[in-house]
Amino acid sequence: MAISRFESEQYTSEAFVESVGAILFRLSLRQVCVLHLLKRDEYVPAKGRRNCEESRQNAAMREIVEETGFQCRLVHLNMSTRAPPSVETEQLRDEARLYTAICEPFTLQLRRLGKDDIKLIWWYIAAIDEDQPFMENLQEKDKFAVEFYSYTEAVERLTFQMDREMVQKAIVIVTNTYGN
C-alpha cells in the first residue's frame, strides 16, 4: 500500500467541529468590532459553530447577527488565495494568486481540542449594514459586550496573539481594497 508523500492527518465527523466567524468592520468610522467575554474577561472576534447543512457564508452572517445584533454583509475584497478562479479556463499551478472582488475566507485556524479532536475555524471579513437598525440580542447580553475600536485599538485590545495577527491581516486587506 502506498503512503502519501505529504504529511497528512484524517478526521472523521465525530472528531472535528467547524466554526465560522467574521472580522466585523464599521467601514465609515474605520472601526473593528470586538466581543468582550465578560466571564473570562477576554476580547475576541465574533464566531460560532456551523450548523449541519449550513453554508460557511450563511453561518458567518448568522453568528455575527446573533452575537453582535448588527446586520452585516460579507464583503468582496481584493486578496490572494490558492483557490482557483470560479471559472477555470486552464490548469493552474497550486499557488496564491491575487483576485479582485472575491468573497472567500481569508484565514483558517485549526485548534486542537484534545488528542484526537480538532476545531476548524473559517474567517471572513464583514461590514455592518449601517442603514439597518441595531437588533439587540438580550439572550447574550450577560455573556459578552459588543465593543468597537479604531483599527489600532482593536488589535491591541484582543486577548490572543493569533487573533491580533488575524485582525491585522483583515485590516490590511480592507485597506488595500477600499483605501485609507
C-alpha positions in Angstrom: 0.0 0.0 0.0 1.3 3.4 -0.9 1.9 6.2 1.6 1.2 9.8 0.6 4.3 12.0 0.1 2.6 14.7 2.1 2.3 14.8 5.9 -1.4 14.1 6.4 -4.0 13.7 9.1 -7.5 12.5 8.7 -10.5 13.2 11.0 -14.0 11.6 10.8 -17.0 13.7 11.5 -17.1 12.7 15.2 -13.6 14.2 15.8 -14.0 17.7 14.3 -16.2 20.7 14.7 -16.4 23.6 12.2 -16.8 27.1 13.3 -17.1 30.3 11.3 -16.5 33.9 12.2 -16.0 37.2 10.6 -14.0 40.3 11.4 -16.7 42.9 11.5 -15.9 46.4 10.3 -17.7 49.6 10.6 -16.2 51.0 7.4 -17.5 54.6 7.7 -15.6 55.1 11.0 -12.7 52.7 10.4 -13.6 50.6 13.4 -13.5 46.9 14.2 -16.0 45.0 16.4 -14.5 43.1 19.4 -16.5 40.9 21.8 -15.7 41.3 25.4 -16.3 37.9 27.0 -17.4 39.0 30.5 -16.9 35.8 32.5 -13.4 35.3 31.3 -12.5 38.9 30.7 -11.3 38.1 27.2 -11.5 40.1 24.0 -12.2 38.1 20.8 -13.7 38.4 17.3 -17.3 37.0 16.8 -17.6 33.4 15.7 -19.6 30.2 16.4 -20.3 26.7 15.2 -21.6 26.0 11.7 -24.9 24.0 11.7 -25.4 20.9 9.7 -26.1 21.7 6.0 -25.5 25.4 6.6 -23.0 27.1 4.2 -20.0 28.7 5.8 -21.0 32.1 4.5 -24.5 31.8 5.9 -23.1 30.6 9.2 -20.8 33.6 9.4 -23.6 36.0 8.8 -25.9 34.2 11.3 -23.2 34.2 14.0 -22.4 37.9 13.6 -26.1 38.9 14.0 -26.6 36.5 16.9 -23.5 37.7 18.8 -23.4 41.4 17.9 -27.0 42.4 17.0 -25.7 44.1 13.8 -27.0 43.2 10.4 -24.0 42.8 8.1 -22.7 41.6 4.8 -19.7 39.6 3.8 -17.6 42.0 1.7 -15.9 41.3 -1.6 -12.2 42.0 -1.3 -9.0 42.2 -3.3 -7.0 39.4 -1.8 -4.7 36.5 -2.6 -5.8 32.8 -2.3 -4.6 29.5 -3.5 -8.2 28.7 -4.6 -8.6 28.5 -8.4 -10.8 31.1 -10.1 -14.6 30.4 -10.3 -14.2 29.6 -14.0 -11.1 27.6 -14.8 -10.0 28.0 -18.4 -6.7 26.2 -18.0 -4.8 24.1 -15.5 -3.2 26.4 -13.0 -0.4 25.8 -10.6 -1.3 25.4 -6.9 -0.1 28.9 -5.8 -1.5 32.0 -4.3 -3.0 34.5 -6.9 -4.4 37.9 -6.3 -8.1 38.2 -7.1 -10.3 41.3 -7.1 -13.8 41.5 -5.5 -14.0 37.9 -4.1 -15.8 36.8 -1.0 -13.8 33.9 0.4 -12.4 33.0 3.8 -9.2 34.9 4.4 -8.0 32.8 7.3 -8.4 29.2 8.5 -7.5 28.4 12.1 -7.0 24.8 13.4 -7.4 24.3 17.1 -6.5 21.0 18.8 -9.2 20.3 21.4 -7.7 17.1 22.6 -5.6 14.2 21.5 -8.0 13.3 18.6 -10.4 16.3 18.4 -10.0 19.5 16.4 -11.9 22.6 15.6 -11.6 24.3 12.2 -12.5 28.0 12.2 -13.1 29.7 8.8 -12.8 33.5 9.0 -14.4 36.0 6.7 -14.4 39.8 6.6 -17.8 41.5 7.1 -19.1 45.1 7.2 -22.1 46.4 9.2 -25.1 47.4 7.1 -25.2 50.8 8.6 -28.7 51.6 7.2 -30.2 48.7 9.2 -31.3 49.1 12.8 -29.3 47.5 15.7 -31.0 44.3 16.8 -30.2 44.0 20.5 -29.8 40.3 21.5 -31.0 40.1 25.1 -30.0 36.4 25.4 -26.3 37.1 25.0 -26.1 40.4 26.9 -25.0 38.7 30.1 -22.2 36.7 28.3 -20.4 39.5 26.4 -20.4 43.1 25.5 -20.1 44.3 21.9 -17.4 47.0 21.5 -16.0 48.9 18.6 -12.4 50.2 18.4 -10.2 52.0 15.9 -8.1 49.6 13.9 -5.0 50.1 16.1 -7.0 49.9 19.4 -8.8 46.7 18.2 -5.6 44.9 17.5 -4.2 46.0 20.9 -7.4 45.1 22.8 -7.6 41.4 21.6 -6.5 38.9 24.2 -4.8 36.3 22.0 -1.8 36.9 19.7 -3.3 34.7 16.9 -6.4 36.9 16.9 -4.3 40.0 16.8 -2.3 38.8 13.8 -5.5 37.8 12.0 -7.3 41.1 12.6 -4.2 42.9 11.4 -4.3 40.9 8.2 -8.0 41.7 7.8 -7.3 45.4 8.2 -4.5 45.3 5.6 -6.9 43.5 3.1 -9.7 46.0 3.8 -7.4 49.0 3.5 -5.9 47.6 0.2 -9.4 47.1 -1.2 -11.1 50.3 -0.1 -8.2 52.6 0.6 -7.5 54.6 3.8 
